[in-house]
């Protein structure tokens, strides 16, 4: 019988990937992949009109347990008429993209830039980040703004510890979250080495979320979900509210009763910076892309409005 100390040791050890995708004994490679400058592979998938005929080229950053196949669900007529090319990719450590043990906000921006260069998307491209993928957009606004033609944040996850938030506002929004979510954020910030135990103790074992999670965590939860939480809710190298106005449009969509991301904080960020075009959605929850017609609206707004 396993001793308590043995269980305790295993529970608090981070789950490590046994093998990289495509290596002997590792998960098979089924996606298109490109090699980054540091040797890691990044998996991606393309959609829309052929790249050489596209008027608009968009990179998509997926959310928590997301996928390279999380394309915008726009109508084929809109895609064809506007000449839209999209590329989704697995962020570092997710799916078939190699883990990055030194993952931080700057490395996420670098991955986006290298993806754009490898696929020859041109000097400028559009970027859309959904939910947890929002921190990729913030990182690119900070580190590679010269490469963006426009950006969209769709219900982006908030870091409650961004310094520019008034303490009373941030605290009020924080305590409106479910108690379990409050503790998850505390663990991610103060004791990230406990995330392995936290996730095991609260494992989700059924439904679509479970299926997506299995695909996203092919190389271990530690290198995908845990690192996401540590980057998103850890100490940032900058506060998005200190970023200078970009030379291109930035849009943010938020549902007013989102149970995951407080609308009050999104409004504050948008009002504080002054250059974000804030769009409040009356209903739909956190997953706005599931609303019929929403992605058509997003594309027309991002790509056609001056």
C-alpha positions as CSV (number, residue, x, y, z in Angstrom):
1,X,0.0,0.0,0.0
2,X,1.3,3.4,-0.9
3,X,2.3,5.5,2.1
4,X,0.9,8.9,2.7
5,X,4.3,10.5,2.1
6,X,4.6,8.6,-1.2
7,X,1.2,9.9,-2.3
8,X,2.0,13.4,-1.1
9,X,5.3,13.4,-3.1
10,X,3.6,12.2,-6.3
11,X,0.6,14.6,-5.9
12,X,2.8,17.7,-5.7
13,X,5.2,16.7,-8.5
14,X,4.5,18.5,-11.7
15,X,3.2,16.3,-14.5
16,X,5.9,16.1,-17.1
17,X,5.6,15.0,-20.7
18,X,7.2,11.6,-21.4
19,X,8.1,12.4,-25.0
20,X,7.6,15.2,-27.4
21,X,5.1,14.7,-30.2
22,X,6.8,12.9,-33.1
23,X,9.6,11.4,-30.9
24,X,10.0,7.7,-30.2
25,X,7.2,6.7,-27.9
26,X,5.6,10.1,-28.0
27,X,2.2,11.2,-29.5
28,X,2.0,11.1,-33.3
29,X,2.2,14.3,-35.4
30,X,-0.9,14.9,-37.4
31,X,-0.7,18.6,-37.9
32,X,1.4,20.9,-40.1
33,X,4.4,22.1,-38.1
34,X,7.2,24.6,-38.5
35,X,10.5,24.8,-36.6
36,X,11.2,28.0,-34.5
37,X,14.6,29.6,-34.1
38,X,15.0,27.9,-30.7
39,X,14.4,24.5,-32.2
40,X,10.8,24.0,-30.9
41,X,8.1,22.9,-33.3
42,X,4.9,24.9,-33.6
43,X,1.8,23.2,-35.0
44,X,-0.7,25.2,-37.1
45,X,-3.7,24.9,-39.4
46,X,-4.9,27.2,-42.2
47,X,-8.4,28.2,-43.3
48,X,-10.1,30.6,-45.6
49,X,-9.0,31.7,-49.1
50,X,-5.6,30.7,-50.4
51,X,-2.9,32.8,-48.8
52,X,-1.6,34.3,-52.1
53,X,-5.1,35.6,-52.9
54,X,-6.0,36.9,-49.5
55,X,-6.8,40.6,-48.8
56,X,-6.6,40.0,-45.0
57,X,-4.4,37.6,-43.1
58,X,-5.3,36.8,-39.5
59,X,-3.5,34.8,-36.8
60,X,-5.8,33.3,-34.1
61,X,-4.6,32.7,-30.5
62,X,-6.8,30.1,-28.8
63,X,-8.1,30.0,-25.3
64,X,-7.7,27.6,-22.3
65,X,-7.7,24.0,-23.6
66,X,-8.1,25.5,-27.1
67,X,-6.9,24.2,-30.5
68,X,-5.3,25.2,-33.7
69,X,-8.6,24.4,-35.3
70,X,-10.5,27.1,-33.3
71,X,-11.2,29.2,-36.4
72,X,-13.7,32.0,-36.5
73,X,-17.1,30.6,-37.5
74,X,-17.7,33.1,-40.2
75,X,-20.0,32.4,-43.2
76,X,-18.2,31.1,-46.3
77,X,-19.7,34.0,-48.2
78,X,-18.0,36.6,-45.9
79,X,-14.7,34.7,-46.1
80,X,-14.7,34.6,-49.9
81,X,-16.1,38.1,-50.5
82,X,-13.6,39.8,-48.1
83,X,-10.7,37.5,-49.1
84,X,-9.8,36.3,-45.6
85,X,-7.0,33.9,-44.8
86,X,-6.8,32.5,-41.2
87,X,-4.1,30.5,-39.4
88,X,-4.7,29.0,-36.0
89,X,-1.9,27.5,-34.0
90,X,-1.3,25.5,-30.8
91,X,0.4,27.8,-28.3
92,X,3.6,26.5,-26.8
93,X,3.0,23.2,-24.9
94,X,-0.6,22.7,-26.2
95,X,-1.5,20.0,-28.6
96,X,1.3,19.2,-31.0
97,X,3.4,22.3,-30.3
98,X,6.5,21.7,-28.3
99,X,6.6,22.9,-24.7
100,X,8.6,26.0,-23.8
101,X,10.0,25.7,-20.3
102,X,10.9,29.4,-20.4
103,X,7.5,30.5,-21.5
104,X,6.6,34.1,-20.8
105,X,4.7,37.0,-22.4
106,X,7.6,37.9,-24.6
107,X,8.1,34.4,-25.9
108,X,4.4,34.2,-26.9
109,X,4.8,37.4,-29.0
110,X,8.0,36.0,-30.5
111,X,6.2,32.7,-31.5
112,X,3.5,34.8,-33.3
113,X,6.1,36.8,-35.2
114,X,8.0,33.7,-36.2
115,X,4.8,32.0,-37.3
116,X,4.0,35.0,-39.5
117,X,7.4,35.1,-41.0
118,X,7.6,31.4,-41.7
119,X,4.2,31.5,-43.5
120,X,5.2,34.7,-45.3
121,X,2.2,36.7,-44.1
122,X,3.9,40.0,-44.9
123,X,5.1,42.8,-42.8
124,X,1.7,43.3,-41.1
125,X,-1.1,41.0,-40.1
126,X,-4.2,40.9,-37.9
127,X,-4.4,39.1,-34.6
128,X,-7.4,37.7,-32.7
129,X,-7.1,36.3,-29.2
130,X,-10.0,34.6,-27.4
131,X,-10.3,34.2,-23.6
132,X,-6.8,33.0,-22.3
133,X,-5.5,33.8,-25.8
134,X,-6.0,37.4,-24.9
135,X,-2.6,37.6,-23.2
136,X,-1.0,36.8,-26.5
137,X,-2.6,39.9,-27.9
138,X,-1.5,42.0,-25.0
139,X,2.1,40.6,-25.4
140,X,2.1,41.5,-29.1
141,X,0.8,45.0,-28.5
142,X,3.8,45.4,-26.1
143,X,6.6,43.6,-28.0
144,X,5.7,43.6,-31.7
145,X,3.2,46.4,-32.3
146,X,5.0,47.2,-35.6
147,X,3.8,43.9,-37.0
148,X,0.1,44.3,-36.4
149,X,-2.5,45.8,-38.8
150,X,-5.2,45.4,-36.2
151,X,-6.1,43.3,-33.1
152,X,-9.2,41.9,-31.5
153,X,-9.7,40.7,-27.9
154,X,-12.7,38.4,-27.4
155,X,-13.6,38.1,-23.7
156,X,-9.9,38.2,-22.7
157,X,-9.0,36.9,-19.3
158,X,-8.0,39.5,-16.8
159,X,-5.1,39.6,-14.3
160,X,-6.5,41.0,-11.1
161,X,-3.1,42.2,-10.1
162,X,-2.4,44.6,-12.9
163,X,-1.1,47.6,-10.9
164,X,-3.4,50.2,-12.6
165,X,-6.6,48.6,-11.3
166,X,-8.1,50.5,-8.3
167,X,-7.8,48.1,-5.4
168,X,-11.4,48.3,-4.4
169,X,-12.6,47.6,-8.0
170,X,-10.3,44.7,-8.5
171,X,-11.1,43.3,-5.0
172,X,-14.8,43.5,-5.6
173,X,-14.6,41.7,-9.0
174,X,-12.3,39.1,-7.5
175,X,-14.7,38.1,-4.8
176,X,-17.5,37.9,-7.2
177,X,-15.8,34.8,-8.7
178,X,-16.6,31.3,-7.6
179,X,-14.6,30.4,-4.4
180,X,-12.8,27.6,-6.3
181,X,-11.7,30.1,-9.0
182,X,-10.5,32.5,-6.3
183,X,-8.3,29.8,-4.9
184,X,-7.0,28.7,-8.3
185,X,-5.8,32.3,-9.0
186,X,-4.1,32.3,-5.5
187,X,-2.4,29.0,-6.2
188,X,-1.2,30.2,-9.7
189,X,0.3,33.3,-8.2
190,X,1.7,32.3,-4.8
191,X,2.3,28.5,-5.2
192,X,2.3,27.5,-8.9
193,X,4.1,24.2,-7.9
194,X,0.7,23.2,-6.3
195,X,-1.2,23.4,-9.6
196,X,-0.6,19.7,-10.4
197,X,-2.3,18.7,-7.1
198,X,-5.1,21.3,-7.7
199,X,-6.0,19.9,-11.1
200,X,-5.8,16.3,-10.1
201,X,-8.1,17.0,-7.2
202,X,-10.6,18.7,-9.5
203,X,-10.4,16.6,-12.6
204,X,-13.2,16.9,-15.1
205,X,-14.0,13.5,-16.5
206,X,-16.7,13.9,-19.1
207,X,-18.1,16.1,-21.9
208,X,-16.7,18.2,-24.7
209,X,-14.3,20.0,-22.3
210,X,-12.7,16.7,-21.4
211,X,-12.2,15.8,-25.0
212,X,-10.6,19.2,-25.8
213,X,-8.5,19.0,-22.7
214,X,-7.1,15.6,-23.7
215,X,-6.0,17.0,-27.1
216,X,-4.6,20.2,-25.6
217,X,-2.6,18.4,-22.9
218,X,-1.0,15.7,-25.1
219,X,2.4,16.5,-23.6
220,X,1.2,17.0,-20.1
221,X,-0.9,19.5,-18.2
222,X,2.2,21.1,-16.6
223,X,3.4,22.3,-20.0
224,X,0.1,23.5,-21.3
225,X,-2.6,24.4,-18.7
226,X,-0.3,25.0,-15.8
227,X,2.1,27.3,-17.7
228,X,-0.9,29.2,-19.1
229,X,-2.1,29.9,-15.6
230,X,1.3,30.9,-14.4
231,X,1.9,33.3,-17.2
232,X,-1.6,34.8,-17.2
233,X,-2.0,35.2,-13.4
234,X,1.6,35.6,-12.4
235,X,3.5,38.8,-12.2
236,X,3.5,40.6,-15.6
237,X,6.5,42.5,-17.0
238,X,4.1,45.3,-17.9
239,X,0.6,46.6,-17.3
240,X,-1.6,46.7,-20.4
241,X,-3.0,50.0,-19.2
242,X,0.5,51.6,-19.6
243,X,0.8,50.7,-23.3
244,X,1.0,53.7,-25.7
245,X,-1.8,54.1,-28.3
246,X,-1.1,51.9,-31.3
247,X,-1.3,53.1,-34.9
248,X,-4.0,50.5,-35.7
249,X,-7.5,49.6,-34.4
250,X,-7.9,47.4,-31.3
251,X,-11.3,46.0,-30.5
252,X,-12.5,44.3,-27.3
253,X,-15.8,42.3,-27.1
254,X,-17.2,41.4,-23.7
255,X,-20.5,40.0,-22.5
256,X,-22.0,42.0,-19.6
257,X,-22.8,39.0,-17.4
258,X,-19.8,36.9,-18.2
259,X,-19.3,34.4,-15.4
260,X,-15.6,34.0,-16.0
261,X,-14.3,37.5,-16.8
262,X,-15.8,40.5,-15.0
263,X,-17.2,43.1,-17.4
264,X,-16.4,45.8,-14.8
265,X,-12.7,45.3,-15.2
266,X,-12.9,45.1,-19.0
267,X,-14.7,48.4,-19.0
268,X,-12.1,50.0,-16.7
269,X,-9.2,48.8,-19.0
270,X,-10.9,50.2,-22.1
271,X,-11.7,53.5,-20.5
272,X,-8.3,53.9,-18.9
273,X,-6.3,53.4,-22.1
274,X,-8.8,55.3,-24.3
275,X,-7.8,53.7,-27.5
276,X,-9.6,50.4,-27.3
277,X,-13.0,50.2,-29.1
278,X,-15.1,48.5,-26.4
279,X,-18.1,46.4,-27.6
280,X,-20.5,45.1,-24.9
281,X,-22.6,42.1,-25.8
282,X,-25.9,41.9,-24.0
283,X,-26.0,38.1,-23.8
284,X,-24.1,35.0,-24.8
285,X,-21.8,34.2,-21.8
286,X,-18.1,33.8,-22.0
287,X,-18.0,31.9,-25.3
288,X,-19.0,34.7,-27.7
289,X,-17.9,32.9,-30.8
290,X,-20.8,30.5,-30.3
291,X,-23.3,33.3,-30.9
292,X,-24.8,33.0,-34.4
293,X,-23.4,35.8,-36.6
294,X,-20.9,37.0,-34.0
295,X,-17.8,36.1,-36.0
296,X,-19.2,37.7,-39.2
297,X,-19.7,40.9,-37.1
298,X,-16.2,40.7,-35.6
299,X,-14.5,40.3,-39.0
300,X,-16.5,43.2,-40.6
301,X,-15.7,45.4,-37.6
302,X,-12.0,44.6,-37.3
303,X,-11.2,44.5,-41.0
304,X,-13.5,47.1,-42.6
305,X,-14.0,49.9,-40.1
306,X,-11.4,52.6,-40.2
